[in-house]
Amino acid sequence: MNLFQTIFLGFQQSTELIKDKIENAPDQGYEIGVVIGTYLPFVAFIIIAYIIYFKARNRKD
């Protein structure tokens, strides 16, 4: 199994877990919390990656 297949399988499993949590959510606030908690790490990673890229691109040697 190569890296791409492993990553895809991980995303597929986490998507199923998210769907299950949202279906069994006690109220609307819980659903919002699940969505925010799921996507916030990815957004933070993208922001950090952009900052590192921007600093590396503008670095003068």
N, C-alpha and C positions, 0 to 999 in steps of 0.2 A: 504494500500500500504506500503510495507516495504522499508527499506533504499536502498537495492539493486535496486529495481524497480525505485525508485525516481532518483537515480544516473544515471541509464541506460537511463531513459527518458530525463534527462538533457543533457547527451552526444548526444543522438539522435537529439534533437532539435538544439543543437549547431552545429552539423555536417551539418544539413540541411541549417542553416544560412550561414555557411562557403561555402558550395557548391553554394548557391545563390549569395554570394558576388563575388566568383571567376568567375562564369558565366557572371556576369554583370560588370566585371572589365574593366576599360577603357584601361589599358595597362598591360604589363608584370610586371612592377615594383609594381603595386598595388597588384597583385596576390602574389608576394613574401612578401610584407608587411603584407598581411592577414595571410599567413602561419606562418611567424615569430611571429606575434602578438598573434596567437592562441596557438602555442606550447611553446613559451618562458616561460610563467608562470609555466607550468608543469615541464619544465626542471629545472627552478630555485627552485621549490618546492622539486624536487628529490635531487638536490645538497644540499640544506639546511637540508633535512632529513638525508642524508648520513653523513654530518658533525656532526649533533647532535648524531647520532648513534655511530659514530667513537669515539667521545669524551666520551660518556657514557660508551662504552665498555672498553676504556683504563683508565678510572678513577680508582684510587686506594683509597680505604676507609681505 
